[in-house]
Amino acid sequence: MIQSMTGFGKAEKQFENKNYVLELRSLNSKGLEVNARLPLQVREIEIELKKIIGEHLVRGKIDLNLNIENLGLPSVKTINTSAINHYIDQLKSIEDGDRMELLKMAIKLPETLTTGKEEFEAEEIQMIKELLKQVIGTLNQFRGDEGKVLETEFQKRLVNIEKLASDVEEIDPERSANITKKLKASLETLQVEVDQNRFEQELIYYLEKYDITEEKVRLKNHIDYFKETMDQSSSNGKKLGFITQEMGREINTIGSKANHAGLQKLVIQMKDELEKIKEQLLNVL
């Protein structure tokens, strides 16, 4: 079962006089990387929330965003008189002016108005954790849906490679005959007498160097193994990546032994299809 590393999940819930909106976004990454954007009053449970994500998500760059809206009376802000007086003294050192005018300027500067930190109760913290687990479930569902699209794409590319490999099978006898014909023609131009038995031995040796039977068999086995791995219960993006590397080696070897324009063309097409698989594998979990 293929799962994508990209995904999105969102859930919203009201608790007492607050509205909680929690979002998770996932992008591809070699490992698990979690970034959290939380309100100040929730920062104390950031490690716990990241731990929950680590228990349910394997790989990906995860962005956690929690927004809390107070539906009751707005929180009362407190004037930070020490900060304001400090700002006024600094402004006076630059330009001595009317205190009321300096106060108007100072009140607009950072940290002049503060909101007392709100303490969270255990029940509220538990609610946030449950909301996170719900969003993780939505994210995994999204990943699964994206994975089905990727699997369809992989199947399409594998069918194309198999068709091209079948074309290689058809061309191969003609290629071997052409190699033999070229060698005989080259010998005839030399106009020298040749030991026929020795010539046949050398010809067999030469043809064996260009034989691609093993490469064709191994390529087919790698394609079958890729399909088997896709059908496994867990997503194996890294394993599929290793299989495509082996497929690439066999295709490259066929190309290096080709010595035939038509076969080289088929090899290039197989490489193109395999490259499209590799690009999409970057998004597989």
C-alpha positions as CSV (number, residue, x, y, z in Angstrom):
1,M,0.0,0.0,0.0
2,I,1.5,3.3,-1.2
3,Q,1.2,6.3,1.0
4,S,2.3,9.8,0.1
5,M,4.4,12.0,2.4
6,T,2.4,15.1,1.4
7,G,-0.9,15.6,3.2
8,F,-3.2,18.0,5.1
9,G,-5.5,17.6,8.1
10,K,-7.7,20.0,10.0
11,A,-10.1,19.8,12.9
12,E,-12.1,22.4,14.9
13,K,-13.7,22.1,18.3
14,Q,-15.3,24.4,20.9
15,F,-14.3,23.8,24.5
16,E,-16.0,25.9,27.2
17,N,-15.7,29.5,25.9
18,K,-12.9,28.9,23.3
19,N,-12.7,27.7,19.8
20,Y,-9.7,25.5,18.8
21,V,-8.6,25.1,15.2
22,L,-5.7,22.6,14.7
23,E,-4.0,22.0,11.3
24,L,-1.3,19.6,10.2
25,R,0.6,19.9,6.9
26,S,3.1,17.3,5.6
27,L,5.7,17.6,2.9
28,N,8.4,15.1,1.8
29,S,11.5,14.7,3.9
30,K,14.2,12.0,4.5
31,G,13.2,11.7,8.2
32,L,10.6,13.1,10.6
33,E,10.8,16.9,11.1
34,V,8.1,18.6,13.2
35,N,7.7,22.4,13.4
36,A,5.0,23.7,15.8
37,R,3.3,27.1,15.8
38,L,1.4,27.3,19.1
39,P,-0.1,30.1,21.3
40,L,2.1,31.2,24.1
41,Q,0.0,29.5,26.8
42,V,0.2,26.1,25.1
43,R,4.0,26.1,24.6
44,E,4.5,24.1,27.8
45,I,2.9,21.0,26.2
46,E,4.7,21.4,22.8
47,I,7.0,18.4,23.6
48,E,4.0,16.2,24.4
49,L,2.3,17.1,21.1
50,K,5.4,16.4,19.1
51,K,5.7,13.1,20.8
52,I,2.2,12.1,19.8
53,I,3.1,13.1,16.2
54,G,6.2,11.0,16.3
55,E,4.2,7.9,17.5
56,H,1.7,8.1,14.6
57,L,3.7,9.6,11.7
58,V,6.9,8.1,10.3
59,R,8.4,10.4,7.8
60,G,7.8,13.9,6.5
61,K,8.2,17.6,7.3
62,I,5.3,18.2,9.6
63,D,3.9,21.7,10.3
64,L,1.6,21.9,13.4
65,N,-0.5,25.0,13.7
66,L,-2.9,25.6,16.6
67,N,-5.1,28.6,16.9
68,I,-7.3,29.4,19.9
69,E,-10.1,32.0,19.7
70,N,-11.6,33.3,22.9
71,L,-15.4,33.3,22.4
72,G,-16.1,34.9,25.8
73,L,-15.1,38.3,27.2
74,P,-11.8,39.6,25.7
75,S,-8.8,39.2,27.9
76,V,-7.9,42.4,29.8
77,K,-4.5,43.8,28.9
78,T,-2.3,45.4,31.6
79,I,-0.2,48.5,31.0
80,N,3.5,47.8,31.5
81,T,4.4,51.1,33.3
82,S,8.1,50.3,33.8
83,A,8.5,49.6,30.0
84,I,6.6,52.9,29.1
85,N,8.7,55.0,31.5
86,H,11.9,53.4,30.2
87,Y,10.8,54.3,26.6
88,I,10.0,57.9,27.7
89,D,13.4,58.3,29.2
90,Q,15.1,57.0,26.1
91,L,13.0,59.3,23.9
92,K,13.9,62.3,26.1
93,S,17.6,61.6,25.6
94,I,17.0,62.0,21.9
95,E,14.7,65.0,22.0
96,D,13.3,66.7,25.1
97,G,9.6,67.2,24.5
98,D,6.2,67.3,26.1
99,R,5.7,64.2,28.3
100,M,2.1,63.6,26.9
101,E,3.5,63.6,23.4
102,L,6.3,61.2,24.4
103,L,3.7,59.0,26.1
104,K,1.7,58.7,22.9
105,M,4.8,57.5,21.1
106,A,5.9,55.2,23.9
107,I,2.5,53.4,24.2
108,K,2.9,52.2,20.5
109,L,6.2,50.5,21.2
110,P,6.6,46.7,21.9
111,E,5.7,45.1,25.2
112,T,3.9,48.2,26.6
113,L,0.6,46.2,26.9
114,T,0.8,42.6,28.4
115,T,-1.7,39.8,28.8
116,G,-1.5,37.6,31.8
117,K,-0.6,34.0,31.0
118,E,-3.6,31.7,31.2
119,E,-3.2,28.4,32.9
120,F,-4.6,25.3,31.2
121,E,-6.5,22.7,33.1
122,A,-5.7,18.9,32.6
123,E,-9.1,18.4,30.9
124,E,-8.3,21.1,28.3
125,I,-4.9,19.7,27.6
126,Q,-6.3,16.3,27.1
127,M,-8.8,17.7,24.7
128,I,-6.0,19.3,22.6
129,K,-4.2,15.9,22.5
130,E,-7.4,14.1,21.3
131,L,-7.9,16.8,18.7
132,L,-4.4,16.3,17.5
133,K,-4.9,12.5,17.1
134,Q,-8.1,13.2,15.2
135,V,-6.2,15.5,12.7
136,I,-3.4,12.9,12.4
137,G,-6.1,10.4,11.3
138,T,-7.3,12.9,8.7
139,L,-3.8,13.5,7.5
140,N,-3.1,9.8,7.1
141,Q,-6.3,9.4,5.1
142,F,-5.1,12.2,2.8
143,R,-1.8,10.5,2.5
144,G,-3.5,7.2,1.6
145,D,-5.6,8.9,-1.1
146,E,-2.6,10.5,-2.6
147,G,-0.8,7.2,-2.4
148,K,-3.4,5.6,-4.6
149,V,-2.8,8.2,-7.3
150,L,0.9,7.5,-7.1
151,E,0.4,3.8,-7.3
152,T,-1.6,4.2,-10.5
153,E,1.2,6.3,-12.0
154,F,3.8,3.7,-11.0
155,Q,1.7,0.9,-12.6
156,K,1.5,2.8,-15.8
157,R,5.2,3.4,-16.0
158,L,6.0,-0.2,-15.2
159,V,3.7,-1.4,-17.9
160,N,5.6,0.9,-20.3
161,I,9.0,-0.5,-19.2
162,E,7.7,-4.0,-19.6
163,K,6.5,-3.2,-23.1
164,L,9.9,-1.7,-24.0
165,A,11.6,-4.8,-22.5
166,S,9.4,-7.0,-24.7
167,D,10.5,-4.9,-27.8
168,V,14.1,-5.5,-26.7
169,E,13.4,-9.3,-26.7
170,E,12.2,-9.0,-30.4
171,I,15.2,-6.9,-31.5
172,D,17.9,-9.0,-29.7
173,P,18.1,-11.9,-32.3
174,E,18.4,-9.4,-35.1
175,R,21.1,-7.6,-33.2
176,S,23.2,-10.7,-32.6
177,A,22.8,-11.6,-36.3
178,N,24.0,-8.1,-37.3
179,I,27.1,-8.4,-35.0
180,T,28.0,-11.7,-36.6
181,K,27.5,-10.3,-40.1
182,K,29.7,-7.3,-39.4
183,L,32.5,-9.5,-38.0
184,K,32.4,-11.7,-41.1
185,A,32.4,-8.7,-43.4
186,S,35.4,-7.2,-41.6
187,L,37.3,-10.5,-42.0
188,E,36.5,-10.7,-45.7
189,T,37.9,-7.2,-46.3
190,L,41.2,-8.4,-44.7
191,Q,41.5,-11.0,-47.5
192,V,43.4,-13.4,-45.3
193,E,42.8,-17.1,-44.6
194,V,41.2,-17.7,-41.2
195,D,40.9,-20.9,-39.1
196,Q,37.2,-21.5,-39.2
197,N,37.1,-23.3,-35.8
198,R,39.1,-20.5,-34.1
199,F,36.9,-17.9,-35.8
200,E,33.8,-19.5,-34.4
201,Q,35.3,-19.7,-30.9
202,E,36.2,-16.0,-31.0
203,L,32.8,-15.2,-32.4
204,I,31.1,-17.0,-29.5
205,Y,33.3,-15.2,-27.0
206,Y,32.5,-11.9,-28.6
207,L,28.8,-12.5,-28.7
208,E,28.8,-13.5,-25.0
209,K,30.3,-10.1,-24.1
210,Y,27.3,-8.5,-25.8
211,D,24.7,-11.0,-24.5
212,I,22.0,-9.3,-22.4
213,T,20.0,-12.4,-21.4
214,E,20.9,-12.0,-17.7
215,E,20.1,-8.3,-17.7
216,K,16.7,-8.9,-19.2
217,V,15.9,-11.6,-16.6
218,R,17.1,-9.5,-13.7
219,L,15.1,-6.4,-15.0
220,K,11.9,-8.5,-15.1
221,N,12.6,-9.8,-11.5
222,H,13.1,-6.2,-10.2
223,I,9.9,-5.1,-11.9
224,D,8.0,-8.0,-10.2
225,Y,9.6,-7.2,-6.9
226,F,8.6,-3.5,-7.2
227,K,5.0,-4.6,-7.7
228,E,5.1,-7.0,-4.7
229,T,6.5,-4.2,-2.5
230,M,3.7,-1.8,-3.5
231,D,1.2,-4.5,-2.5
232,Q,2.6,-4.8,1.0
233,S,0.5,-3.5,4.0
234,S,3.0,-0.8,4.9
235,S,4.4,1.9,2.6
236,N,8.1,1.3,1.7
237,G,9.3,4.4,-0.2
238,K,12.9,3.8,0.6
239,K,12.8,0.1,-0.4
240,L,11.1,1.0,-3.7
241,G,13.9,3.6,-4.2
242,F,16.5,0.8,-3.9
243,I,14.7,-1.4,-6.3
244,T,14.6,1.4,-8.9
245,Q,18.4,1.8,-8.5
246,E,18.8,-1.9,-9.4
247,M,16.4,-1.5,-12.4
248,G,18.5,1.4,-13.5
249,R,21.7,-0.7,-13.4
250,E,20.2,-3.4,-15.6
251,I,18.9,-0.9,-18.1
252,N,22.3,0.9,-18.2
253,T,24.1,-2.4,-18.8
254,I,21.8,-3.3,-21.6
255,G,22.6,0.1,-23.1
256,S,26.3,-0.4,-22.8
257,K,26.1,-3.8,-24.5
258,A,23.6,-2.7,-27.1
259,N,25.7,-2.0,-30.2
260,H,22.4,-1.5,-32.0
261,A,20.7,1.8,-32.8
262,G,17.2,0.5,-32.3
263,L,18.1,-1.1,-29.0
264,Q,19.7,2.1,-27.8
265,K,16.5,3.9,-28.6
266,L,14.5,1.5,-26.4
267,V,17.0,1.9,-23.6
268,I,16.6,5.6,-23.6
269,Q,12.8,5.3,-23.5
270,M,13.1,2.9,-20.5
271,K,15.4,5.3,-18.7
272,D,12.9,8.1,-19.3
273,E,10.1,6.0,-17.8
274,L,12.3,4.9,-14.8
275,E,13.2,8.6,-14.2
276,K,9.5,9.5,-13.9
277,I,9.1,6.8,-11.3
278,K,12.1,8.0,-9.3
279,E,10.8,11.6,-9.3
280,Q,7.4,10.5,-7.8
281,L,9.1,8.2,-5.3
282,L,10.4,11.3,-3.5
283,N,6.9,11.8,-2.3
284,V,6.3,8.2,-1.1
285,L,6.4,7.5,2.6
